[in-house]
């Protein structure tokens, strides 16, 4: 897919990974990265694409033990991977803490092994951290939400990030490219709308 940068997002991500080995905080284009899983990656990608400061969101697989997972293999539940997204964001515009707030505010964090109608370990929710500070932010958010909202029932896993595997090309930008899909109309769009109504201050302005 070609993003707002005028280059292939996959190419940008590949180049970013090579350069970021020397600078784990930012990629070649000056963006930081974050990784989350929360049900179908079509939904999660659409949510984070709407956040101001997010430049690109890529769908893929993470959190498992197998090499080169595919949509078909992940759906068996035997790879250990969950559908996940890789977020390229500008930390001068949106913080990791705000992304964590968006993450928990865009789903039901008490649902085990699934999100909405999607059930199975491949749809489980995982908040990945890349350093101690990110882990602290995630754990503090869970502690607060468990105390104030969910009465200790949050089921989101907190895991160290290891590797992100790019999903097949047809999954990228799926919500935007397939607006007439029954799943998009009945699941993804309502989830996106609920998020946007809840966090208007985090949204991109029209035209961005």
Backbone as ProteinMPNN parsed JSONL, in Angstrom:
{"seq_chain_A": "XXXXXXXXXXXXXXXXXXXXXXXXXXXXXXXXXXXXXXXXXXXXXXXXXXXXXXXXXXXXXXXXXXXXXXXXXXXXXXXXXXXXXXXXXXXXXXXXXXXXXXXXXXXXXXXXXXXXXXXXXXXXXXXXXXXXXXXXXXXXXXXXXXXXXXXXXXXXXXXXXXXXXXXXXXXXXXXXXXXXXXXXXXXXXXXXXXXXXXXXXXXXXXXX", "coords_chain_A": {"N_chain_A": [[0.835, -1.18, 0.0], [0.385, 2.285, -0.633], [1.352, 4.974, 1.213], [0.811, 8.15, 2.922], [3.27, 9.183, 2.672], [4.074, 8.875, 0.157], [5.391, 6.657, -0.64], [5.809, 3.099, -0.776], [4.225, 1.554, 1.922], [5.027, -0.866, 2.94], [7.641, -1.001, 1.98], [8.683, 1.199, 3.287], [8.433, 0.356, 5.917], [10.163, -1.812, 5.911], [12.637, -0.567, 5.37], [12.721, 1.035, 7.593], [13.011, -0.812, 9.68], [15.588, -1.776, 9.231], [17.217, 0.481, 9.662], [16.457, 1.182, 12.242], [17.686, -0.607, 13.885], [19.931, 0.576, 14.809], [18.995, 2.742, 16.125], [16.784, 2.404, 18.37], [14.615, 3.916, 19.174], [13.514, 5.515, 17.137], [12.52, 5.331, 13.655], [13.797, 5.263, 10.237], [12.5, 7.433, 9.125], [11.92, 9.091, 11.157], [9.917, 8.272, 12.884], [8.398, 6.707, 15.728], [7.608, 3.368, 16.921], [4.847, 1.225, 17.703], [3.093, -1.589, 19.093], [0.188, -3.525, 18.987], [-2.411, -5.877, 19.776], [-5.76, -6.762, 19.205], [-8.267, -8.344, 18.669], [-9.725, -8.549, 15.394], [-7.418, -7.49, 12.967], [-8.15, -5.72, 10.974], [-10.003, -4.016, 12.136], [-8.503, -2.831, 14.212], [-6.448, -1.562, 12.851], [-7.898, 0.41, 11.447], [-8.85, 1.983, 13.573], [-6.452, 3.07, 14.75], [-5.39, 4.375, 12.546], [-6.911, 6.615, 12.461], [-5.972, 8.279, 14.389], [-4.47, 11.272, 15.403], [-1.154, 12.115, 14.587], [-0.349, 9.581, 14.041], [1.224, 7.974, 11.452], [1.296, 5.724, 9.783], [-0.235, 2.519, 9.683], [0.179, -0.9, 9.98], [-0.941, -4.127, 9.195], [-0.515, -7.326, 10.715], [1.146, -10.148, 12.242], [1.862, -11.267, 15.552], [3.466, -12.195, 18.667], [3.614, -14.945, 18.831], [5.088, -18.261, 18.283], [5.916, -19.438, 15.93], [7.639, -19.415, 12.737], [7.339, -17.133, 10.005], [4.391, -16.762, 9.87], [1.103, -17.148, 8.455], [-2.114, -15.929, 7.318], [-3.816, -18.113, 7.139], [-2.455, -20.11, 8.641], [-2.252, -18.905, 11.14], [-4.905, -18.719, 11.873], [-5.485, -21.278, 12.686], [-4.834, -21.368, 15.295], [-2.617, -22.579, 16.261], [-0.134, -21.457, 15.944], [0.471, -19.64, 17.847], [0.484, -16.952, 17.424], [-1.068, -13.699, 17.36], [-3.445, -11.678, 15.615], [-2.18, -8.578, 14.789], [-1.079, -5.116, 14.973], [1.302, -2.865, 13.549], [2.381, 0.236, 14.43], [3.326, 3.295, 13.147], [4.352, 6.239, 14.462], [4.401, 9.742, 15.355], [6.105, 10.8, 18.037], [6.214, 13.368, 18.965], [3.792, 14.4, 18.525], [1.77, 12.581, 19.294], [1.675, 10.66, 22.202], [3.114, 7.605, 23.55], [1.668, 6.838, 25.763], [-0.836, 7.987, 25.224], [-1.538, 6.462, 23.006], [-1.846, 4.012, 24.251], [-4.06, 4.594, 25.86], [-5.921, 4.979, 23.809], [-5.939, 2.429, 22.765], [-6.992, 0.759, 24.889], [-9.413, 2.044, 25.116], [-10.757, 1.452, 22.827], [-11.919, -1.013, 22.693], [-13.23, -4.07, 24.227], [-11.675, -4.809, 26.996], [-11.988, -6.915, 28.717], [-12.676, -9.224, 27.494], [-11.912, -12.564, 26.807], [-9.603, -14.261, 24.777], [-10.525, -13.208, 22.257], [-12.454, -10.718, 20.454], [-15.269, -8.872, 20.269], [-17.252, -10.367, 17.769], [-15.278, -12.083, 16.962], [-13.575, -14.934, 17.721], [-11.15, -16.886, 19.44], [-7.689, -17.826, 19.99], [-6.077, -16.46, 18.238], [-7.23, -14.022, 18.063], [-6.875, -12.791, 20.451], [-6.208, -10.262, 22.951], [-3.34, -8.267, 23.162], [-0.973, -6.199, 24.641], [1.955, -4.931, 23.629], [5.262, -4.311, 24.792], [8.301, -2.416, 24.401], [10.282, -1.543, 26.001], [11.22, -0.777, 29.438], [9.843, 1.501, 30.253], [7.58, 1.647, 28.545], [6.353, -0.716, 29.355], [5.734, -0.032, 32.009], [3.884, 2.047, 31.586], [1.768, 0.687, 30.317], [1.076, -1.232, 32.299], [0.346, 0.462, 34.407], [-1.907, 1.665, 33.282], [-3.612, -0.54, 33.09], [-3.878, -1.226, 35.795], [-5.186, 1.086, 36.764], [-7.569, 1.102, 35.231], [-8.645, -1.377, 35.922], [-9.24, -0.881, 38.564], [-10.948, 1.37, 38.497], [-12.884, 0.964, 36.526], [-13.26, -1.714, 35.46], [-13.276, -3.595, 37.486], [-11.186, -5.398, 38.116], [-11.145, -7.217, 35.993], [-9.774, -7.166, 33.586], [-8.434, -8.708, 30.743], [-6.324, -8.48, 29.047], [-3.228, -9.386, 27.654], [0.141, -8.682, 28.619], [3.048, -8.292, 27.0], [6.539, -8.702, 26.181], [7.757, -7.178, 23.235], [8.727, -9.04, 20.405], [8.856, -9.897, 17.611], [7.507, -8.789, 14.517], [5.362, -9.887, 12.055], [4.633, -9.305, 8.738], [1.364, -9.073, 7.413], [-0.569, -10.56, 4.737], [-0.902, -8.862, 1.566], [-3.548, -8.182, 0.86], [-4.815, -7.694, 3.228], [-4.051, -5.225, 4.121], [-5.011, -1.901, 4.854], [-7.687, -2.651, 4.808], [-10.265, -1.968, 5.753], [-10.678, 0.594, 4.646], [-10.505, 0.085, 1.918], [-12.496, -1.726, 1.408], [-15.298, -0.895, 1.791], [-17.898, -1.837, 1.517], [-18.028, -4.364, 2.494], [-19.639, -6.824, 4.442], [-18.709, -7.445, 7.017], [-17.074, -5.234, 7.562], [-18.97, -3.149, 7.515], [-20.705, -3.902, 9.569], [-19.194, -4.52, 11.818], [-16.482, -3.425, 11.92], [-16.778, -0.608, 11.248], [-18.776, 0.314, 13.131], [-17.265, -0.136, 15.49], [-15.089, 1.586, 15.07], [-16.481, 4.038, 14.981], [-17.491, 4.201, 17.6], [-15.119, 4.472, 19.02], [-14.152, 6.919, 17.999], [-16.113, 8.704, 18.848], [-15.655, 8.615, 21.537], [-13.065, 9.555, 21.895], [-12.571, 12.274, 20.764], [-10.612, 14.231, 20.886], [-8.257, 13.043, 20.145], [-8.253, 12.624, 17.459], [-7.405, 12.818, 13.939], [-7.465, 15.834, 12.073], [-9.873, 16.763, 9.591], [-8.935, 15.914, 6.317], [-6.333, 15.31, 6.855]], "CA_chain_A": [[0.0, 0.0, 0.0], [1.136, 3.53, -0.703], [0.873, 5.844, 2.269], [0.89, 9.59, 2.708], [4.657, 9.548, 2.41], [4.312, 8.741, -1.27], [6.176, 5.459, -0.884], [5.157, 1.902, -0.3], [4.315, 1.414, 3.368], [5.825, -2.054, 3.222], [9.031, -0.635, 1.764], [9.071, 2.105, 4.368], [8.587, -0.422, 7.133], [11.377, -2.602, 5.768], [13.771, 0.32, 5.543], [12.725, 1.497, 8.979], [13.529, -1.86, 10.535], [17.031, -1.859, 9.057], [17.856, 1.625, 10.297], [16.137, 1.28, 13.652], [18.576, -1.457, 14.656], [20.918, 1.463, 15.395], [18.279, 3.715, 16.937], [15.532, 1.705, 18.662], [13.524, 4.828, 19.489], [12.868, 6.058, 15.944], [12.912, 4.679, 12.413], [14.527, 6.09, 9.279], [11.737, 8.617, 8.773], [11.697, 9.874, 12.366], [8.747, 7.804, 13.609], [8.484, 5.61, 16.682], [6.71, 2.262, 16.596], [4.127, 0.581, 18.799], [2.486, -2.839, 18.635], [-0.971, -3.936, 19.768], [-3.341, -6.863, 19.213], [-7.074, -6.593, 19.834], [-9.263, -8.856, 17.74], [-9.407, -8.475, 13.964], [-6.526, -6.361, 12.69], [-8.827, -4.73, 10.129], [-10.61, -3.037, 13.039], [-7.482, -2.118, 14.978], [-5.773, -0.687, 11.902], [-8.765, 1.558, 11.174], [-8.873, 2.827, 14.767], [-5.222, 3.837, 14.922], [-5.2, 5.249, 11.385], [-7.67, 7.852, 12.678], [-5.359, 9.031, 15.486], [-3.535, 12.314, 15.005], [0.222, 11.772, 14.903], [-0.059, 8.258, 13.477], [1.485, 8.143, 10.021], [0.977, 4.502, 9.05], [-0.54, 1.34, 10.491], [0.359, -2.088, 9.15], [-1.508, -5.333, 9.79], [0.387, -8.47, 10.695], [1.017, -11.175, 13.272], [2.909, -11.168, 16.566], [3.176, -12.828, 19.944], [3.632, -16.402, 18.768], [6.349, -18.988, 18.293], [6.251, -19.999, 14.619], [8.256, -18.535, 11.755], [6.582, -16.827, 8.788], [2.971, -17.1, 9.962], [0.18, -16.654, 7.438], [-3.484, -15.808, 7.801], [-4.373, -19.454, 7.285], [-1.836, -20.84, 9.748], [-2.591, -18.233, 12.396], [-6.298, -19.02, 12.187], [-5.603, -22.592, 13.315], [-4.574, -21.208, 16.713], [-1.459, -23.386, 16.664], [1.124, -20.722, 15.778], [0.667, -18.781, 19.008], [0.42, -15.545, 17.04], [-2.341, -12.978, 17.319], [-3.508, -10.603, 14.63], [-1.632, -7.405, 15.465], [-0.734, -3.985, 14.104], [2.516, -2.089, 13.767], [1.998, 1.642, 14.314], [4.383, 4.29, 12.998], [3.758, 7.479, 14.982], [5.284, 10.847, 15.717], [5.954, 10.993, 19.489], [6.074, 14.793, 19.256], [2.376, 14.727, 18.328], [0.978, 11.677, 20.125], [2.575, 9.899, 23.068], [2.804, 6.182, 23.719], [0.605, 6.769, 26.758], [-2.104, 8.273, 24.541], [-1.847, 5.284, 22.189], [-2.347, 3.002, 25.183], [-5.426, 5.0, 26.191], [-6.736, 4.69, 22.627], [-6.032, 0.967, 22.662], [-7.963, 0.234, 25.853], [-10.702, 2.68, 24.912], [-11.354, 1.07, 21.538], [-12.319, -2.421, 22.718], [-13.632, -4.63, 25.511], [-10.46, -5.464, 27.473], [-12.293, -8.048, 29.593], [-12.998, -10.403, 26.686], [-10.809, -13.515, 26.742], [-9.436, -14.958, 23.499], [-11.41, -12.716, 21.224], [-12.923, -9.343, 20.514], [-16.513, -8.842, 19.522], [-17.668, -11.664, 17.247], [-14.115, -12.881, 16.571], [-13.186, -15.76, 18.853], [-9.993, -17.749, 19.238], [-6.453, -17.242, 20.514], [-5.501, -15.546, 17.247], [-7.894, -12.73, 18.234], [-6.713, -12.332, 21.825], [-5.676, -8.907, 23.073], [-1.99, -8.187, 23.715], [-0.265, -4.921, 24.588], [3.379, -5.242, 23.576], [6.163, -3.245, 25.216], [9.656, -2.524, 23.868], [11.223, -1.133, 27.033], [10.614, -0.742, 30.767], [8.917, 2.625, 30.357], [6.332, 1.242, 27.911], [5.731, -1.707, 30.244], [5.171, 0.692, 33.144], [2.694, 2.775, 31.123], [0.704, -0.296, 30.082], [0.65, -1.818, 33.572], [-0.358, 1.497, 35.161], [-3.233, 1.825, 32.678], [-4.411, -1.697, 33.489], [-4.183, -1.088, 37.228], [-6.183, 2.137, 36.928], [-8.84, 0.684, 34.644], [-9.184, -2.462, 36.751], [-9.739, -0.293, 39.806], [-11.987, 2.383, 38.309], [-13.906, 0.638, 35.523], [-13.507, -3.116, 35.119], [-13.334, -4.433, 38.68], [-10.173, -6.445, 38.088], [-11.461, -8.247, 35.004], [-9.056, -6.987, 32.323], [-7.813, -9.957, 30.294], [-5.277, -8.168, 28.065], [-1.874, -9.846, 27.969], [1.222, -7.706, 28.502], [4.168, -9.124, 26.578], [7.638, -8.004, 25.505], [7.721, -7.315, 21.781], [9.826, -9.814, 19.84], [8.932, -9.783, 16.154], [6.254, -8.513, 13.816], [5.33, -10.486, 10.721], [3.711, -8.593, 7.86], [0.25, -9.853, 6.869], [-0.735, -10.553, 3.298], [-1.19, -7.532, 1.022], [-4.975, -7.863, 0.79], [-5.294, -7.278, 4.544], [-3.636, -3.862, 4.425], [-6.038, -0.889, 4.576], [-8.866, -3.403, 4.402], [-11.5, -1.228, 6.037], [-10.83, 1.705, 3.701], [-10.631, -0.412, 0.546], [-13.647, -2.631, 1.27], [-16.353, -0.29, 2.615], [-19.176, -2.528, 1.378], [-17.958, -5.675, 3.135], [-20.571, -6.962, 5.553], [-17.972, -7.373, 8.28], [-16.649, -3.849, 7.756], [-20.131, -2.318, 7.813], [-21.402, -4.31, 10.788], [-18.28, -4.689, 12.957], [-15.365, -2.471, 11.942], [-17.22, 0.783, 11.262], [-19.336, 0.646, 14.444], [-16.188, -0.063, 16.488], [-14.375, 2.829, 14.809], [-17.33, 5.168, 15.372], [-17.531, 4.271, 19.062], [-13.839, 5.012, 19.457], [-14.042, 8.332, 17.631], [-17.011, 9.466, 19.719], [-15.09, 8.594, 22.881], [-11.776, 10.254, 21.926], [-12.504, 13.27, 19.679], [-9.395, 15.032, 21.005], [-7.122, 12.308, 19.589], [-8.467, 12.35, 16.041], [-6.849, 13.668, 12.9], [-8.396, 16.785, 11.498], [-10.304, 16.381, 8.253], [-7.966, 16.227, 5.261], [-5.01, 14.854, 7.249]], "C_chain_A": [[0.874, 1.235, 0.0], [0.544, 4.502, 0.293], [1.049, 7.297, 1.919], [2.303, 10.053, 2.411], [4.992, 9.461, 0.928], [5.197, 7.557, -1.606], [5.416, 4.274, -0.353], [5.34, 1.782, 1.2], [5.161, 0.213, 3.737], [7.302, -1.755, 3.04], [9.529, 0.261, 2.87], [9.32, 1.336, 5.643], [9.866, -1.235, 7.086], [12.61, -1.754, 5.992], [13.873, 0.784, 6.99], [13.335, 0.463, 9.899], [15.043, -1.935, 10.438], [17.731, -0.729, 9.798], [17.639, 1.613, 11.8], [16.938, 0.311, 14.506], [19.618, -0.6, 15.377], [20.279, 2.515, 16.285], [16.909, 3.136, 17.255], [14.358, 2.636, 18.946], [12.766, 5.31, 18.253], [13.375, 5.365, 14.693], [13.57, 5.687, 11.468], [13.824, 7.403, 8.979], [11.382, 9.453, 10.006], [10.513, 9.435, 13.196], [9.103, 6.716, 14.605], [7.482, 4.531, 16.283], [6.061, 1.711, 17.854], [3.379, -0.618, 18.222], [1.357, -3.241, 19.576], [-1.748, -5.014, 19.012], [-4.657, -6.727, 19.952], [-8.165, -7.041, 18.871], [-8.793, -8.74, 16.301], [-8.536, -7.265, 13.667], [-7.13, -5.357, 11.724], [-9.405, -3.611, 11.009], [-9.552, -2.186, 13.72], [-6.724, -1.151, 14.08], [-6.597, 0.571, 11.657], [-8.807, 2.518, 12.353], [-7.622, 3.692, 14.838], [-4.9, 4.726, 13.719], [-5.904, 6.589, 11.597], [-7.037, 8.752, 13.737], [-4.35, 10.046, 14.957], [-2.122, 11.959, 15.474], [0.624, 10.401, 14.423], [0.095, 8.401, 11.977], [1.117, 6.915, 9.211], [0.695, 3.384, 10.04], [-0.522, 0.133, 9.566], [-0.187, -3.299, 9.887], [-0.533, -6.496, 9.676], [0.118, -9.412, 11.843], [2.163, -11.042, 14.261], [2.483, -11.947, 17.798], [3.233, -14.336, 19.965], [5.021, -16.997, 18.702], [6.775, -19.502, 16.922], [6.893, -18.949, 13.72], [7.307, -18.34, 10.577], [5.105, -17.224, 8.864], [2.172, -16.483, 8.812], [-1.206, -16.531, 8.063], [-4.075, -17.189, 8.065], [-3.774, -20.187, 8.483], [-2.179, -20.218, 11.096], [-4.004, -18.575, 12.827], [-6.492, -20.408, 12.786], [-5.436, -22.494, 14.83], [-3.338, -21.942, 17.187], [-0.132, -22.644, 16.528], [1.462, -19.875, 17.003], [0.55, -17.303, 18.697], [-1.003, -15.0, 17.163], [-2.291, -11.985, 16.169], [-3.129, -9.312, 15.346], [-1.398, -6.287, 14.459], [0.592, -3.38, 14.534], [2.174, -0.636, 13.455], [3.241, 2.505, 14.206], [3.793, 5.633, 13.406], [4.836, 8.491, 15.338], [5.112, 11.129, 17.212], [5.908, 12.456, 19.899], [4.624, 15.255, 19.12], [1.481, 13.881, 19.225], [1.941, 10.806, 20.925], [2.189, 8.422, 23.096], [1.672, 6.011, 24.726], [-0.766, 7.04, 26.14], [-2.509, 7.113, 23.636], [-2.396, 4.158, 23.058], [-3.786, 3.335, 25.599], [-6.378, 4.696, 25.03], [-6.968, 3.191, 22.488], [-7.103, 0.425, 23.607], [-9.346, 0.82, 25.641], [-11.415, 2.265, 23.647], [-11.866, -0.36, 21.525], [-12.887, -2.793, 24.08], [-12.437, -5.402, 26.061], [-10.715, -6.638, 28.408], [-12.562, -9.327, 28.805], [-11.765, -11.285, 26.53], [-10.795, -14.196, 25.378], [-10.449, -14.512, 22.448], [-11.721, -11.25, 21.417], [-14.166, -9.252, 19.642], [-16.885, -10.234, 19.034], [-16.51, -12.588, 16.906], [-13.566, -13.62, 17.781], [-12.03, -16.677, 18.486], [-8.725, -17.06, 19.698], [-5.807, -16.275, 19.537], [-6.12, -14.154, 17.324], [-7.744, -12.193, 19.66], [-6.044, -10.959, 21.843], [-4.314, -8.932, 23.774], [-1.486, -6.761, 23.558], [1.224, -5.234, 24.678], [4.201, -4.043, 24.057], [7.571, -3.514, 24.689], [10.717, -2.081, 24.867], [10.482, -1.036, 28.361], [9.593, 0.38, 30.917], [7.569, 2.281, 29.724], [5.604, 0.211, 28.779], [5.059, -1.024, 31.42], [3.878, 1.412, 32.762], [1.517, 1.825, 30.935], [0.174, -0.835, 31.409], [-0.08, -0.798, 34.441], [-1.767, 1.714, 34.624], [-4.148, 0.675, 33.086], [-4.82, -1.597, 34.951], [-5.283, -0.057, 37.454], [-7.548, 1.701, 36.416], [-9.47, -0.468, 35.425], [-9.823, -1.913, 38.016], [-10.966, 0.58, 39.569], [-13.145, 1.933, 37.416], [-14.256, -0.849, 35.484], [-13.437, -4.09, 36.29], [-12.4, -5.647, 38.591], [-10.328, -7.49, 37.004], [-10.71, -8.106, 33.676], [-8.269, -8.241, 31.978], [-6.69, -9.731, 29.289], [-3.927, -8.701, 28.541], [-0.892, -8.688, 27.806], [2.49, -8.494, 28.209], [5.288, -8.268, 25.991], [7.552, -8.234, 24.002], [8.95, -8.086, 21.308], [9.951, -9.625, 18.339], [7.544, -9.558, 15.588], [6.361, -9.082, 12.411], [4.256, -9.79, 9.892], [2.615, -9.528, 7.338], [0.205, -9.706, 5.348], [-1.245, -9.201, 2.806], [-2.681, -7.196, 1.069], [-5.557, -7.467, 2.147], [-4.993, -5.81, 4.842], [-4.715, -2.852, 3.978], [-7.388, -1.517, 4.21], [-10.156, -2.626, 4.617], [-11.738, -0.126, 5.009], [-11.114, 1.206, 2.291], [-11.852, -1.3, 0.323], [-14.837, -2.117, 2.083], [-17.681, -1.023, 2.545], [-19.156, -3.945, 1.941], [-18.92, -5.728, 4.316], [-19.884, -6.853, 6.895], [-17.563, -5.929, 8.571], [-17.835, -2.986, 8.178], [-20.738, -2.628, 9.169], [-20.516, -4.419, 12.02], [-17.237, -3.577, 13.01], [-15.824, -1.021, 12.066], [-17.871, 1.151, 12.595], [-18.257, 0.752, 15.533], [-15.388, 1.225, 16.316], [-15.184, 4.033, 15.266], [-17.399, 5.324, 16.881], [-16.24, 4.876, 19.604], [-13.761, 6.512, 19.192], [-14.961, 9.21, 18.47], [-16.426, 9.601, 21.123], [-13.833, 9.454, 22.998], [-11.662, 11.296, 20.812], [-11.202, 14.072, 19.705], [-8.174, 14.341, 20.397], [-7.169, 12.186, 18.066], [-7.74, 13.323, 15.118], [-7.908, 14.649, 12.446], [-8.699, 16.379, 10.076], [-9.293, 16.847, 7.219], [-6.566, 15.783, 5.601], [-4.948, 13.337, 7.201]], "O_chain_A": [[1.968, 1.236, 0.563], [-0.643, 4.821, 0.222], [1.388, 7.649, 0.789], [2.515, 11.177, 1.955], [6.052, 9.91, 0.492], [5.702, 7.453, -2.723], [4.482, 4.427, 0.433], [6.456, 1.891, 1.706], [5.917, 0.245, 4.709], [8.13, -2.194, 3.839], [10.655, 0.112, 3.343], [10.278, 1.603, 6.369], [10.576, -1.346, 8.085], [13.525, -2.155, 6.712], [14.967, 0.911, 7.54], [14.095, 0.809, 10.804], [15.718, -2.135, 11.448], [18.727, -0.956, 10.485], [18.533, 1.989, 12.558], [16.882, 0.389, 15.733], [20.132, -0.992, 16.425], [20.958, 3.118, 17.116], [15.962, 3.349, 16.498], [13.213, 2.186, 18.956], [11.549, 5.495, 18.291], [14.503, 4.873, 14.655], [13.861, 6.819, 11.855], [14.473, 8.385, 8.618], [10.624, 10.417, 9.903], [10.123, 10.142, 14.125], [9.996, 5.903, 14.363], [6.625, 4.744, 15.426], [6.653, 1.729, 18.933], [3.071, -0.663, 17.031], [1.532, -3.295, 20.793], [-1.745, -5.059, 17.782], [-4.68, -6.593, 21.175], [-8.898, -6.217, 18.324], [-7.597, -8.825, 16.023], [-8.865, -6.146, 14.062], [-6.654, -4.223, 11.661], [-9.312, -2.429, 10.678], [-9.684, -0.965, 13.799], [-6.393, -0.042, 14.501], [-6.057, 1.677, 11.658], [-8.801, 3.734, 12.162], [-7.717, 4.912, 14.971], [-4.204, 5.731, 13.868], [-5.533, 7.588, 10.981], [-7.509, 9.866, 13.962], [-3.479, 9.706, 14.156], [-1.924, 11.553, 16.619], [1.812, 10.078, 14.397], [-0.807, 8.898, 11.303], [0.672, 7.039, 8.07], [1.311, 3.311, 11.104], [-1.134, 0.147, 8.499], [0.078, -3.476, 11.076], [0.178, -6.637, 8.682], [-0.997, -9.474, 12.361], [3.293, -10.743, 13.877], [1.318, -12.309, 17.96], [2.939, -14.956, 20.988], [6.01, -16.337, 19.021], [7.906, -19.964, 16.773], [6.712, -17.748, 13.92], [6.569, -19.25, 10.197], [4.623, -17.954, 7.998], [2.531, -15.434, 8.277], [-1.438, -16.972, 9.189], [-4.744, -17.411, 9.074], [-4.501, -20.814, 9.254], [-2.372, -20.931, 12.081], [-4.274, -18.709, 14.021], [-7.554, -20.693, 13.339], [-5.832, -23.397, 15.567], [-3.032, -21.937, 18.38], [0.9, -23.159, 16.958], [2.603, -19.446, 17.174], [0.52, -16.48, 19.612], [-1.988, -15.734, 17.08], [-1.218, -11.51, 15.794], [-3.694, -8.989, 16.391], [-1.505, -6.488, 13.25], [0.952, -3.382, 15.711], [1.731, -0.318, 12.352], [4.113, 2.456, 15.074], [2.85, 6.117, 12.781], [5.995, 8.155, 15.582], [4.071, 11.647, 17.617], [5.6, 12.766, 21.049], [4.269, 16.356, 19.543], [0.548, 14.393, 19.843], [2.91, 10.278, 20.378], [1.081, 8.046, 22.714], [0.816, 5.142, 24.562], [-1.747, 6.388, 26.497], [-3.696, 6.812, 23.511], [-3.304, 3.436, 22.647], [-4.63, 2.442, 25.678], [-7.494, 4.219, 25.238], [-8.061, 2.749, 22.135], [-8.014, -0.283, 23.179], [-10.348, 0.175, 25.949], [-12.552, 2.674, 23.409], [-12.215, -0.878, 20.464], [-13.011, -1.951, 24.97], [-12.198, -6.536, 25.644], [-9.77, -7.291, 28.85], [-12.664, -10.403, 29.394], [-10.695, -10.802, 26.162], [-11.827, -14.649, 24.884], [-11.135, -15.33, 21.834], [-11.314, -10.625, 22.396], [-14.124, -9.517, 18.441], [-16.838, -11.19, 19.809], [-16.729, -13.757, 16.591], [-13.14, -12.997, 18.754], [-11.947, -17.178, 17.365], [-8.687, -15.833, 19.788], [-5.074, -15.374, 19.943], [-5.604, -13.21, 16.726], [-8.423, -11.236, 20.032], [-5.401, -10.553, 20.876], [-4.158, -9.536, 24.835], [-1.563, -6.183, 22.474], [1.695, -5.746, 25.694], [3.868, -2.897, 23.758], [7.987, -4.664, 24.544], [11.912, -2.226, 24.612], [9.262, -1.191, 28.409], [8.596, 0.23, 31.623], [6.525, 2.585, 30.299], [4.382, 0.263, 28.917], [3.943, -1.386, 31.795], [2.902, 1.394, 33.511], [0.398, 2.128, 31.348], [-1.038, -0.89, 31.619], [-1.028, -1.154, 35.141], [-2.708, 1.921, 35.391], [-5.322, 0.888, 33.392], [-5.972, -1.854, 35.301], [-6.205, -0.288, 38.237], [-8.562, 1.903, 37.083], [-10.691, -0.525, 35.571], [-10.837, -2.433, 38.48], [-11.917, 0.538, 40.349], [-14.256, 2.452, 37.529], [-15.435, -1.203, 35.476], [-13.533, -5.3, 36.087], [-12.774, -6.766, 38.942], [-9.706, -8.55, 37.08], [-10.983, -8.852, 32.736], [-7.53, -8.773, 32.807], [-6.157, -10.693, 28.735], [-3.535, -8.49, 29.689], [-1.08, -7.821, 26.953], [2.959, -9.265, 29.045], [5.027, -7.234, 25.377], [7.302, -9.352, 23.552], [10.069, -7.824, 21.749], [11.01, -9.243, 17.84], [6.547, -10.064, 16.103], [7.309, -8.803, 11.677], [3.101, -9.703, 10.31], [2.9, -10.635, 6.88], [0.859, -8.839, 4.768], [-1.933, -8.485, 3.533], [-3.042, -6.041, 1.295], [-6.676, -6.957, 2.211], [-5.616, -5.218, 5.723], [-5.251, -2.945, 2.874], [-8.134, -0.971, 3.397], [-11.038, -2.627, 3.758], [-12.865, 0.067, 4.552], [-11.875, 1.829, 1.55], [-12.205, -1.595, -0.818], [-15.332, -2.819, 2.965], [-18.519, -0.852, 3.431], [-20.161, -4.652, 1.871], [-19.002, -4.781, 5.098], [-20.416, -6.234, 7.816], [-17.693, -5.461, 9.702], [-17.716, -2.178, 9.099], [-21.231, -1.729, 9.851], [-21.016, -4.412, 13.144], [-17.117, -2.874, 14.013], [-15.309, -0.282, 12.905], [-17.554, 2.203, 13.15], [-18.329, 1.628, 16.395], [-15.045, 1.881, 17.3], [-14.635, 4.952, 15.873], [-17.369, 6.443, 17.394], [-16.262, 5.688, 20.529], [-13.352, 7.282, 20.061], [-14.613, 10.351, 18.772], [-16.677, 10.589, 21.814], [-13.558, 10.017, 24.058], [-10.748, 11.213, 19.993], [-10.741, 14.541, 18.664], [-7.158, 14.993, 20.159], [-6.221, 11.693, 17.455], [-7.497, 14.479, 15.463], [-9.099, 14.337, 12.436], [-7.885, 15.727, 9.422], [-8.85, 17.996, 7.227], [-5.677, 15.856, 4.752], [-3.908, 12.751, 7.502]]}, "name": "protein", "num_of_chains": 1, "seq": "XXXXXXXXXXXXXXXXXXXXXXXXXXXXXXXXXXXXXXXXXXXXXXXXXXXXXXXXXXXXXXXXXXXXXXXXXXXXXXXXXXXXXXXXXXXXXXXXXXXXXXXXXXXXXXXXXXXXXXXXXXXXXXXXXXXXXXXXXXXXXXXXXXXXXXXXXXXXXXXXXXXXXXXXXXXXXXXXXXXXXXXXXXXXXXXXXXXXXXXXXXXXXXXX"}
